[in-house]
């Protein structure tokens, strides 16, 4: 065999690179060669975006911070200085639809108050962008279904920011349940909450989707669902408050008992009146638990036979966004798609109905 010349080596390399590029799917609305990383625009620059998502996007492999959407010019200037965001990638809420013509931005991540999720997720989808939306997905089943329809119509993906489903210790307890490592499941308990003492915040306003159930209760609900591997068929819920002046409009504490078709029962609680952060699954041949189970770091667990669950993760948010970006780039299923958010909100509606009537509600 003749030795390869430098020109031939360059030609072979170009062919290989070209084949690799062709193997990656092109994203809806994107012209030119396939992308290896997705440009993400954060819509809403509150604490979660500023303290967690933006720093996480400096560590991700498959996506990066490309743009922002904000109604505050001072924030836009600050973020532009800090992250070097070009003028063309900065939007306010009235102009978010113009993002359709921006090839730098592939994903719009909705990080707004709960009541605004549906509107801006639909606008992002109509602009032809992939949509990531913080939990809860929306306030009603109808809103969730409208979001899903907009994404289907525009051939884009919708991922919900359920970061715990991307966390390794949580994934371990999901596997325990799926594989019945400790035998059939008998009961689940899940509690998520903290003492919330701010006043005048959107979390205390019904019109903005406030209240403990929407904000923290979805963690307990999610845990019961992903640990059981089933969808609840009925719920009995109770709502209470210790500070009616502050929480006159929304729930401060919600307790809800879920019934599953296989006979598993889950006792769940969420609150803005007390700290709670535990998940336990009781089985016929043992138990396993995580405590804490939904903090931003330091998730730890144990089992009845002495196992320790302490896998370390630098950033839950970076893992979540990289998983979602990788799935979109390679045409793979999302770990927590919009349908998952819809399932939660269907149960949330039943929880509020039960709390209002005081009766067991069939889901």
N, C-alpha and C positions, 0 to 999 in steps of 0.2 A: 504494500500500500504506500502510495506517495505521501510524503509529509504535507500537512496542510499549510498553505501560505497564510500570512496575516490577513490578506483580503478575504480568503475563504473563511477563516475563523470569524471575522466580523460578520460575514454574510450569514453563517450558521447561527451566530448569537442573535442577529436581528430576526431570523425566522423563528427561533425559540421564543423570544420575547413577544413577537407578534402573535404566536399561537397562545401564549399565556394570556395576553390581553383579550383575545377572542373568547377564552374560556370564562371570563368574568361577565356577568350580565350587565347590560346597559340599563341605567335607571330611567324610569318614565320621565319624559320631557328633557332628557339630557342628550345633547348632540356631541359628536366627536368620540374620542376613545373612552373606553370604560374607566371608571375611577377606582382607585385602590383605597381611598379614604372619603368619608362623607363629610361635607361641610354642614355644621349644625348652627342654626340660629336659635338663641334662647329668647322666648317671648315671655317677658316678665322678669325683672331683675331684682326681685326681693332677696331675702336672706338665703333661701335655699339655692338660688342660682349663684349668688355672690360668694357664699361660703363653701358650697359643696360642688355644684355642677361645673362652674367655670374652672375651678382648680382641677377637678377630675378630668376635664377635657384637655388639660395640659399633659395628661399621662396616658391618654388613650392611643391605641394603635390603629384603629379602623375609622376613627372620626376625629374631628377637631372643631374648635370654636371658630366659626366663620362670620357670624353676624349676630345682631341683637335687635329686639323689638322692645321699645320702651316709650312711655308717655312722659318721661322726665328728661329734658335736655341735659341737665347737670349730670345725670347718671350716664347718658350717652357719651359725654365728654370724658368722664372718668374712665369708663370701660375702654374707650378708644385709646386713651393714653396707656392704660395698663396692659391691654392685650393687642394693640396695634391693629385694630379693626379698621378697614378702609371706609371712607365715607359712603361708598356705594352699597355697603352691607349693613347700614344702620337705618332702621325703620321706626316709625311710630305706629300706633294702632290704626289710624285711618288709612295709612299707606301700606299696610301689610299685604294687600292684594297684589301690589306691584312686585312682590318678591318672586312672582311667577316668571319674570324675565331675567332673573339673576342666576346664572349658572354656577356661581360660587356656593350657593346654598342648596343643599339637597334635603335637609330635614329641618322642620320647625318643631321645637320642643316647647310645649305649652306648660308654663309654670306660673299660671295666673290663679286668682281666687276661684274656688270650685264652680261658682255660678257662671264663669266665663269660659270654662273648658270647651263646651259644645260649640259655641259661636266661633271661637278662634281655631279650633281643630278643623271645623268645616271650611273655614276660609283658607286655611293652609292647604287642605286637601284640594280645594277648588283651584288653588294656585299651582297644583301639580307637584307638591312637595310631600315627601314622606312625613308622617306625623308621629311624634312621641308626645304622650300626654301624662302629666302627673296624676297620681291617684287622689281622690276617687275619679273615675273616668268622667262622670257627669252627675247631675242631681236626679235624673229620672231615666227610666227605661226608654222612653220616647226619645230623649236626647241622645242616649247611647246608640240607639238604632239609627238615628239621623247621621251621627258621626260615622258609623260603619258604612252606611249607604254612600256617603260622600267619598269615602276612601275607595270603596269598590268602584264607583262610577268613574273616579279619576285614576284608577289602577295604581294606587299607592298603598303602602302598609300603614297600619296603626298599631303602635305598641304602647302599653300602659306601664308607668313607672313603678312597678312592683319590684323594688330592688331586692327584697328578701328571696324571691324565687331564683335570683342569681347568686346568692350567698352560699358558700360550700357547706356550712354546718346545717343550714336549713335544707339544702339539697340532700344531706345525709338522712335527716328524719323523714323526708318525703320518700326516700328509698326504703327506709325501715318499714313504713306503712305499706308501700306498694308490694314489697317482697314478703310481708308478714314475718319479718325477722323474729318478732317476739309473739308470734301467734296472732289470731284475729284481734282486731281492735275492739275495745269495750267502751271507752269514754275519752273525751278530750276536754281539757280546760285551757282557755287562752284569755289573757288580760293585757290590755295595752292602754296606758294613760299617763298623764302627768299633771302636776298642779299648775294651772294656767291662771295667771293673775293680771294679765293686761286688760285694759278697758278700752272700749271704743274701737276694737279691732274687727276686721271683717269676719273672723272666726266666731264672733258673738252675734252676727247678723244673719237671720234666716234668708234674707234676700240674696246674700252672697254665698250661700251654701255652707254656713258655719255650723258649729256644734261638734260634740265629741264623736258622734257616730261616723260622720263623713270623714273627719280628720284622722282619728285614731282607731275607730271601731273597725274599719276595713282591715286593719292588721289582724285583729282577733278573728274576724270572719274569714279572711284569707287563710289563716293558719288552720282553722277548723276544716276548711274545704281541701287544702292541699295535703293535710295529714290523713284525712279520711279517704281521699280519692273519690269522694262521692259528692253529689249535690244535695243540699238539705231539702226536705219535703215539707217541713212545718217549723214554726218558730213561736215561742212565747216570750214577750219582751216587757220590760218595765223601765220607765224613765223617771229620773228624780233629779233634784237640785238642792244644794245647800246654800246657794247664793242667788236667789231669784231676782235680785236687782240687776246683777251682772248678766245672768243667763236667763232673762225673761223671755227671750225670743227663740232660743235653741236649747238642745239637750246638754246638760252638764255631765250627767252620768247615764249610761244605758247598759242594762243587763239583759242578755238574750240567750235563751236556751234553744239549741238547734236539734232537730231530729233528722236522722239520715235513713235512707231506705234499708240499709243493711242492719239496722238496729242500734247503730252507734249514736250516742248522745254527746253533745258538746255544750259545756257551760262557758259562756263568753261574757266579757265585761269590758267597758271602755269608759274613760272618765277624764274630765278636766279638773276634778276635785282632789285627786290623789294619784300618787305614782304607782304604777303597776306595769310589769314587764315580764311575763312568764308564760310558758307553753309546756304542757305536759300531756303525754299520751299513755293511757293505761291499756295494757293488752292482757290476754289470757296467760301469757308466759313471761310477763315482765312489764317494764315501763321505760320510757325515755323522755327527756325534757331538755328545754333550752331556757336559760335564764341568765342574762336578758336574751330575748328572742327577736327584738326589732330595733335595737339601737344602731347608730351609724357605724359603730366598730365594737369589737370585743364580744361578739356573740359566742356564748359558751354553753356546753351541754354535758349531760351525763346519762348513763343508762343503769338499769337494775343489775347488770352483770359487770359493772365497773369500767365500762368504756368512757373515755373523755372525748368530747367533741370540741375541739379548739383550733380548727383550721384558721390560719391567719389570712386576711385579705386587706391589702393596702387601702383600697377605696371601693366600697360597694357601688357607688355611682359610676366609677370608671368601668367596672366589670359589667354593670347593667348596660351602659351605652355601647361598649365594645361588642357585647353579645348581640345587641339589637342591630348594630351597624353591620357586623359580620353576616348576620342572617339575611339582611337586605341585599348586601353586595353579592352574596352567593346563592340567592334564591332559596334559602332554607326557612323553615317555620320559625316564627318568633316564639320565645319562651312565654311571654305574657302578652298575647295579642288583644285587640279590642274586644273580642268575644269574651275574654276572661273578665274584663272590666264590666261588661254587660251582665254577666252571671252574678257578680257581687251586687250590683245596683238592683237587680231583681229581688235579691234577698233583703237588701236595705229597705226597699219600699215595703216589704212584708213586715220588717221589724218595726218601722214607724207605725204601720197600721195596727199591729198587735199592741204596741205601747199605748196607742190612742184608745183602743177599745177595751184593753185589758183581757183580751181573749186570744187563745191559740189561733194562729193564722196559717192556713195552708198556702204553700208557695207554688 
